[in-house]
Amino acid sequence: MTGETDARRQRALMATDLEWDRIGRAADAAGMDRSRYLVRRALTADALAPEVLRRAVRETLVLSLLEERRLRQAGNGPAWDDACDAVDEWIEREGVLERLTDPGAANRWKAVGGGPEEEE
């Protein structure tokens, strides 16, 4: 039964050009047009519970810190810096941090970064 509430209607939203481009890339990758992609993303529950995501991010950051310390102590700090720059470029290009439940966590991590140099 198709009622009036089932009819699709045009809606409007506000987005920057960069946001709109990123939405377009994500929709293309999903094989959907922007409109259907946005509706689906808004109405589909996240696959991971926040506590699972938080633990995964925490453990990744712990391992990252340990690896940075190991590389810097071995005199390979530039290799660490190059890898971080490459990852930062990828994150910026793909918009990965927006998917975190607390995107500010990445900025707080960067602000605290450099821990290994402080300990030497």
C-alpha positions in Angstrom: 0.0 0.0 0.0 1.5 3.3 -1.1 0.2 6.2 0.9 0.9 9.9 0.6 3.6 9.5 3.3 5.5 7.1 1.0 5.9 9.7 -1.8 9.4 11.1 -2.2 9.6 14.9 -2.0 12.5 17.2 -2.8 14.3 18.5 0.3 17.1 20.9 0.8 20.2 20.8 2.9 23.2 23.0 3.6 26.7 21.8 2.8 30.1 23.4 1.9 31.5 22.7 -1.5 34.1 20.4 0.1 31.4 18.5 2.0 29.2 18.1 -1.1 32.2 16.8 -3.1 33.0 14.3 -0.4 29.4 13.2 -0.2 29.4 12.7 -4.0 32.6 10.6 -3.8 31.1 8.5 -1.1 27.8 8.1 -2.9 29.7 7.1 -6.1 31.7 4.5 -4.2 28.5 3.1 -2.8 26.9 3.0 -6.3 24.2 5.4 -5.2 23.1 8.9 -6.1 23.7 11.6 -3.4 20.1 11.7 -2.3 19.6 8.0 -1.7 23.1 7.8 -0.1 22.3 10.6 2.4 18.9 9.0 3.3 20.4 5.6 3.7 23.3 6.8 5.9 21.0 8.9 8.1 18.6 6.0 8.6 21.0 3.1 9.0 22.4 2.3 12.4 26.1 2.3 12.8 27.7 -1.1 12.4 29.8 -0.8 15.6 28.7 0.0 19.1 30.4 3.2 20.4 32.3 1.2 23.1 33.7 -1.2 20.5 34.8 1.7 18.3 36.3 3.5 21.3 38.3 0.5 22.3 39.6 -0.1 18.8 40.7 3.5 18.5 42.3 3.4 21.9 44.3 0.3 21.2 45.3 1.6 17.8 46.6 4.8 19.4 48.5 2.8 22.1 50.2 0.7 19.4 50.9 3.8 17.4 52.6 5.5 20.3 54.7 2.4 21.1 55.8 2.1 17.4 56.7 5.8 17.3 58.8 5.4 20.4 60.5 2.4 19.0 61.3 4.1 15.7 62.6 7.3 17.3 64.8 5.4 19.8 66.2 3.5 16.8 67.0 6.8 15.1 64.3 6.4 12.5 62.1 9.4 13.4 61.9 10.7 9.8 60.4 7.4 8.7 57.7 7.9 11.4 57.1 11.5 10.3 56.8 10.5 6.6 54.3 7.7 7.4 52.2 10.2 9.5 52.2 12.7 6.7 51.0 10.1 4.2 48.2 9.0 6.6 47.2 12.6 7.3 46.9 13.2 3.5 44.7 10.1 3.2 42.5 11.0 6.1 42.0 14.5 4.7 41.2 13.2 1.3 38.8 10.4 2.4 37.2 12.2 5.4 37.7 9.2 7.6 37.7 11.1 10.9 34.1 12.2 10.5 33.1 8.6 11.0 34.4 8.5 14.5 31.9 8.9 17.4 34.2 11.6 18.8 36.2 13.2 16.0 37.8 15.6 18.5 39.7 12.6 19.8 42.1 12.7 16.8 42.8 16.4 17.4 43.5 15.8 21.1 45.8 12.9 20.2 47.7 15.2 17.8 47.9 17.9 20.6 49.5 15.3 23.0 51.7 13.8 20.2 55.4 14.1 20.5 55.3 12.1 23.8 58.4 10.1 22.9 60.6 13.2 22.5 59.5 14.5 25.9 60.6 11.3 27.6 64.1 11.3 26.2 
